[in-house]
């Protein structure tokens, strides 16, 4: 059920984005305020959450995990010297006693690959050397690179949908209150789709593997993308048909969110890399998704629309990138299967 729980977590992101449209529409429309008030009120609402995160106790998890990270031991090496893995400490902080923290801190040494341990408490140069060494190991992993590249391409379309969706719907199909309508559509389909994707992956024969996750994402992104493109075949008088078909396609597309983030973690675990690399893997993936995905795509789609002046051509054109992402993930799935992960 590990993919299902991760899917529940990632479902909050598209739902939050969708509800943001509704919130902005209410504040600027029904309340008659400017967008500056929308941002100010959001900051006030988020302030208590920021305080809770700041004072929330970690039960010493951070200190214990960092001690194990300094020891720089692979999972099998940790077993040999009688220390728990960093992943097990995250799940159960009592797995590492305070005495073991001192032992772990003094257990630093080569990982068996000739590299020096990452000195989190040492000199900056050593820390940077360890970071770039880990980054090189991560990017040299073909399966990780394939997952991240596919996710970045996938995010180009999702980012364009999020930015231009209400405007495209209003102009192409004369949708009243487009912000609220698309907010409801995306919130519903993303919530159901993301959670359903995690459940379906866990139910696949063989369970949660990188190969299964990549193959699942390749399938749903290709089929969902084609359905989203087909939705724009409806004319203006068939608004209901458009929303039904586009909703089904969106739900399928969003079902890839949980599995692809699960695969990002599993590809590190399956390659025998230290568990602390999971955080770096997720961080690099997030940066790539934004830098190469949902940040540059809205202005590029705007440029295309300025030349075509037809959303019913522009949106299907950008949606075709789902097929490119599907191809990358299909290759990744085959590569992961050959590697046995």
C-alpha positions as CSV (number, residue, x, y, z in Angstrom):
1,X,0.0,0.0,0.0
2,X,3.0,2.3,-0.1
3,X,2.1,3.8,-3.5
4,X,-1.4,4.4,-2.3
5,X,-0.3,6.5,0.6
6,X,2.1,8.5,-1.5
7,X,-0.7,9.1,-4.0
8,X,-2.9,10.5,-1.2
9,X,-0.1,12.9,-0.3
10,X,0.4,14.0,-3.9
11,X,-3.3,14.4,-4.5
12,X,-3.2,17.5,-2.3
13,X,-1.1,19.4,-4.9
14,X,-3.4,19.5,-7.9
15,X,-6.5,19.8,-5.6
16,X,-4.9,22.8,-4.0
17,X,-4.1,24.4,-7.4
18,X,-7.6,23.8,-8.5
19,X,-9.2,25.2,-5.4
20,X,-6.9,28.2,-5.7
21,X,-8.7,29.2,-8.9
22,X,-12.0,29.0,-7.1
23,X,-10.6,31.0,-4.2
24,X,-9.2,33.7,-6.5
25,X,-12.5,33.9,-8.4
26,X,-14.5,34.3,-5.2
27,X,-12.2,36.9,-3.7
28,X,-11.9,39.0,-6.9
29,X,-15.4,38.4,-8.2
30,X,-18.0,37.8,-5.5
31,X,-16.1,39.9,-2.9
32,X,-15.0,42.6,-5.3
33,X,-11.5,42.7,-4.0
34,X,-8.2,42.8,-6.0
35,X,-5.8,39.9,-6.5
36,X,-3.5,41.5,-3.9
37,X,-6.1,40.8,-1.3
38,X,-6.3,37.2,-2.4
39,X,-2.5,36.8,-1.8
40,X,-2.6,38.7,1.5
41,X,-5.5,36.6,2.9
42,X,-3.8,33.4,1.8
43,X,-0.6,34.5,3.7
44,X,-2.7,35.1,6.8
45,X,-4.4,31.6,6.5
46,X,-1.0,29.9,6.1
47,X,0.7,31.6,9.0
48,X,-0.6,29.2,11.7
49,X,0.5,26.2,9.6
50,X,4.0,27.7,9.2
51,X,4.2,28.1,13.0
52,X,3.0,24.5,13.6
53,X,5.7,23.2,11.2
54,X,8.3,25.3,13.0
55,X,7.6,24.0,16.5
56,X,6.5,20.5,15.6
57,X,8.8,18.1,17.5
58,X,10.7,15.5,15.5
59,X,11.5,13.2,18.4
60,X,15.2,13.4,17.5
61,X,14.7,11.9,14.1
62,X,16.8,14.6,12.3
63,X,19.8,14.1,14.6
64,X,19.7,10.3,14.3
65,X,19.3,10.3,10.5
66,X,22.1,12.8,10.1
67,X,24.4,10.6,12.3
68,X,23.7,7.6,10.0
69,X,24.2,9.8,7.0
70,X,27.6,10.8,8.4
71,X,28.5,7.1,8.8
72,X,27.8,6.9,5.1
73,X,27.0,3.2,5.2
74,X,25.0,1.3,2.6
75,X,22.1,-0.7,3.9
76,X,24.1,-4.0,3.8
77,X,27.1,-2.3,5.6
78,X,24.8,-1.0,8.3
79,X,23.6,-4.5,9.0
80,X,27.1,-5.8,9.3
81,X,28.1,-3.3,12.0
82,X,24.7,-3.6,13.8
83,X,23.3,-0.2,12.9
84,X,19.7,0.3,11.6
85,X,19.2,1.9,8.2
86,X,18.2,5.6,7.8
87,X,14.9,4.5,6.4
88,X,14.0,2.4,9.4
89,X,14.9,5.3,11.7
90,X,12.5,7.5,9.8
91,X,9.8,5.0,10.4
92,X,10.7,4.2,14.0
93,X,13.0,6.7,15.8
94,X,13.5,4.3,18.7
95,X,15.4,2.0,16.3
96,X,18.6,4.0,17.0
97,X,19.6,4.7,20.6
98,X,21.5,7.8,21.7
99,X,24.5,5.5,22.3
100,X,24.3,4.3,18.7
101,X,24.1,7.9,17.5
102,X,27.7,8.4,18.9
103,X,28.8,5.1,17.4
104,X,27.3,6.0,14.0
105,X,29.0,9.4,14.1
106,X,32.3,7.8,14.6
107,X,31.7,5.1,12.0
108,X,32.4,7.3,9.0
109,X,34.3,5.6,6.3
110,X,34.3,4.7,2.6
111,X,31.1,3.2,1.3
112,X,32.9,0.7,-0.7
113,X,33.0,2.9,-3.8
114,X,36.2,4.8,-2.9
115,X,34.5,8.1,-2.0
116,X,34.9,9.9,1.2
117,X,32.0,10.1,3.6
118,X,29.7,13.2,3.4
119,X,30.9,15.4,6.3
120,X,27.7,17.2,7.3
121,X,29.4,18.5,10.4
122,X,32.8,19.0,8.7
123,X,34.2,21.5,6.2
124,X,32.1,23.1,3.6
125,X,34.4,21.7,0.8
126,X,33.9,18.2,2.0
127,X,30.1,18.6,2.2
128,X,30.0,20.1,-1.3
129,X,32.2,17.3,-2.6
130,X,29.9,14.7,-1.1
131,X,26.9,16.5,-2.6
132,X,28.2,16.6,-6.1
133,X,29.4,13.1,-5.9
134,X,25.9,11.9,-4.9
135,X,24.4,14.1,-7.7
136,X,26.7,12.5,-10.2
137,X,25.7,9.0,-9.0
138,X,22.0,10.0,-9.3
139,X,22.1,11.5,-12.7
140,X,24.1,8.5,-14.1
141,X,21.2,6.3,-13.2
142,X,19.4,5.7,-16.6
143,X,16.1,4.7,-15.0
144,X,16.1,7.8,-12.7
145,X,16.9,10.1,-15.7
146,X,14.1,8.5,-17.8
147,X,11.6,8.9,-15.0
148,X,12.5,12.6,-14.4
149,X,12.6,13.5,-18.1
150,X,9.2,11.9,-18.7
151,X,7.8,13.7,-15.6
152,X,9.2,17.1,-16.9
153,X,7.5,16.6,-20.3
154,X,4.3,15.5,-18.6
155,X,4.4,18.6,-16.3
156,X,4.6,20.9,-19.3
157,X,1.1,19.9,-20.3
158,X,-0.3,19.9,-16.7
159,X,1.2,23.4,-16.1
160,X,-0.3,24.7,-19.3
161,X,-3.7,23.2,-18.3
162,X,-3.5,24.9,-14.9
163,X,-2.6,28.3,-16.3
164,X,-4.6,28.5,-19.5
165,X,-7.5,26.0,-18.7
166,X,-10.1,28.6,-17.6
167,X,-9.3,31.0,-20.3
168,X,-9.3,28.3,-23.0
169,X,-12.7,27.0,-21.7
170,X,-14.2,30.4,-21.6
171,X,-13.2,31.4,-25.1
172,X,-13.6,28.0,-26.9
173,X,-16.8,26.9,-25.3
174,X,-18.2,30.1,-23.8
175,X,-18.1,28.7,-20.3
176,X,-19.5,31.1,-17.6
177,X,-17.6,31.4,-14.4
178,X,-14.8,29.5,-16.0
179,X,-12.5,29.7,-12.9
180,X,-15.1,28.0,-10.7
181,X,-16.1,25.4,-13.3
182,X,-12.5,24.3,-14.1
183,X,-11.6,24.4,-10.4
184,X,-14.4,21.9,-9.7
185,X,-13.4,19.8,-12.6
186,X,-9.7,19.6,-11.9
187,X,-10.2,19.3,-8.1
188,X,-12.5,16.3,-8.6
189,X,-10.6,14.5,-11.3
190,X,-7.2,15.1,-9.7
191,X,-8.3,13.8,-6.3
192,X,-10.0,10.7,-7.7
193,X,-7.3,10.1,-10.4
194,X,-4.3,10.5,-8.1
195,X,-5.6,8.2,-5.4
196,X,-6.9,5.7,-7.9
197,X,-3.5,5.6,-9.6
198,X,-1.7,4.6,-6.4
199,X,-4.3,1.9,-5.6
200,X,-4.1,0.4,-9.1
201,X,-0.3,0.3,-9.0
202,X,-0.3,-1.5,-5.7
203,X,-2.9,-4.0,-7.2
204,X,-0.7,-4.8,-10.2
205,X,0.9,-8.3,-10.4
206,X,4.4,-7.9,-8.9
207,X,3.4,-5.0,-6.8
208,X,5.3,-1.7,-6.6
209,X,8.3,-1.9,-8.8
210,X,10.0,0.8,-10.9
211,X,9.1,-1.2,-14.1
212,X,5.4,-1.5,-13.1
213,X,5.2,2.2,-12.1
214,X,6.8,3.4,-15.3
215,X,4.7,1.1,-17.5
216,X,1.5,2.2,-15.7
217,X,2.4,5.9,-16.2
218,X,3.1,5.3,-19.9
219,X,-0.3,3.7,-20.4
220,X,-2.5,6.2,-18.5
221,X,-0.6,9.3,-19.9
222,X,-1.0,8.0,-23.5
223,X,-4.6,7.0,-23.2
224,X,-5.6,10.0,-21.1
225,X,-3.8,12.4,-23.4
226,X,-5.6,11.1,-26.4
227,X,-9.0,11.4,-24.6
228,X,-8.1,15.0,-23.6
229,X,-7.3,15.8,-27.3
230,X,-10.5,14.1,-28.4
231,X,-12.6,16.3,-26.1
232,X,-11.9,19.3,-28.3
233,X,-13.6,17.6,-31.2
234,X,-17.0,18.7,-29.6
235,X,-18.4,21.9,-31.0
236,X,-19.6,24.9,-28.8
237,X,-23.1,23.5,-28.5
238,X,-21.8,20.3,-26.9
239,X,-20.4,21.7,-23.7
240,X,-21.5,18.8,-21.6
241,X,-19.8,16.3,-23.9
242,X,-16.6,18.3,-23.7
243,X,-16.5,18.4,-19.9
244,X,-17.4,14.7,-19.6
245,X,-14.7,13.5,-22.0
246,X,-12.1,16.0,-20.8
247,X,-12.8,15.0,-17.2
248,X,-12.3,11.3,-18.0
249,X,-9.0,12.1,-19.8
250,X,-7.8,14.4,-16.9
251,X,-8.6,11.7,-14.3
252,X,-6.5,9.2,-16.3
253,X,-3.7,11.6,-16.7
254,X,-3.6,12.5,-13.0
255,X,-3.5,8.9,-12.0
256,X,0.2,8.9,-13.0
257,X,1.1,11.4,-10.3
258,X,1.4,9.0,-7.4
259,X,3.1,6.1,-9.2
260,X,5.7,8.3,-10.9
261,X,6.8,9.9,-7.6
262,X,6.8,6.4,-6.0
263,X,9.1,5.3,-8.9
264,X,11.4,8.2,-8.2
265,X,12.0,6.8,-4.7
266,X,12.1,3.1,-5.6
267,X,14.7,3.6,-8.3
268,X,17.1,4.8,-5.7
269,X,16.2,1.9,-3.3
270,X,16.4,-0.7,-6.1
271,X,19.9,0.5,-7.1
272,X,21.3,-0.2,-3.7
273,X,22.1,3.5,-3.0
274,X,21.9,4.8,0.5
275,X,18.4,5.8,1.7
276,X,19.5,9.5,2.2
277,X,19.7,9.7,-1.6
278,X,15.9,9.5,-1.7
279,X,15.7,13.1,-0.5
280,X,18.2,14.2,-3.2
281,X,16.3,12.2,-5.8
282,X,13.0,13.9,-4.9
283,X,14.6,17.3,-4.8
284,X,16.3,17.0,-8.2
285,X,13.1,15.7,-9.7
286,X,11.1,18.6,-8.3
287,X,13.5,21.2,-9.6
288,X,13.5,19.6,-13.1
289,X,9.7,19.3,-13.2
290,X,9.5,23.1,-12.5
291,X,12.5,24.4,-14.5
292,X,11.8,22.2,-17.6
293,X,8.1,21.6,-17.1
294,X,5.3,23.7,-15.7
295,X,7.3,27.0,-15.5
296,X,8.3,27.5,-19.2
297,X,5.2,25.9,-20.7
298,X,2.5,28.6,-20.1
299,X,4.4,31.4,-21.9
300,X,5.2,29.0,-24.8
301,X,1.6,27.9,-25.1
302,X,0.6,31.6,-25.0
303,X,3.0,32.2,-27.9
304,X,1.4,29.3,-29.9
305,X,-2.1,30.7,-29.2
306,X,-1.1,34.2,-30.3
307,X,-0.2,32.7,-33.7
308,X,-3.0,30.1,-34.1
309,X,-5.9,32.1,-32.4
310,X,-7.8,28.8,-31.8
311,X,-7.8,27.1,-28.5
312,X,-9.3,24.0,-30.0
313,X,-6.0,23.5,-31.9
314,X,-3.6,24.9,-29.4
315,X,-4.7,22.7,-26.4
316,X,-4.7,19.4,-28.4
317,X,-1.3,20.3,-29.8
318,X,0.3,20.8,-26.3
319,X,-1.6,17.7,-25.1
320,X,0.3,15.6,-27.6
321,X,3.3,15.9,-25.3
322,X,1.6,13.3,-23.1
323,X,2.5,10.8,-25.9
324,X,6.1,11.9,-25.8
325,X,6.2,11.4,-22.0
326,X,4.5,8.1,-22.4
327,X,7.3,7.0,-24.8
328,X,10.0,8.0,-22.4
329,X,8.3,6.1,-19.5
330,X,7.8,3.0,-21.7
331,X,11.5,2.9,-22.4
332,X,12.2,3.4,-18.7
333,X,9.9,0.5,-17.8
334,X,11.7,-1.8,-20.2
335,X,15.1,-0.7,-18.9
336,X,14.0,-1.1,-15.3
337,X,12.6,-4.6,-16.0
338,X,16.0,-5.7,-17.5
339,X,17.7,-4.4,-14.4
340,X,15.2,-6.2,-12.1
341,X,13.8,-3.2,-10.3
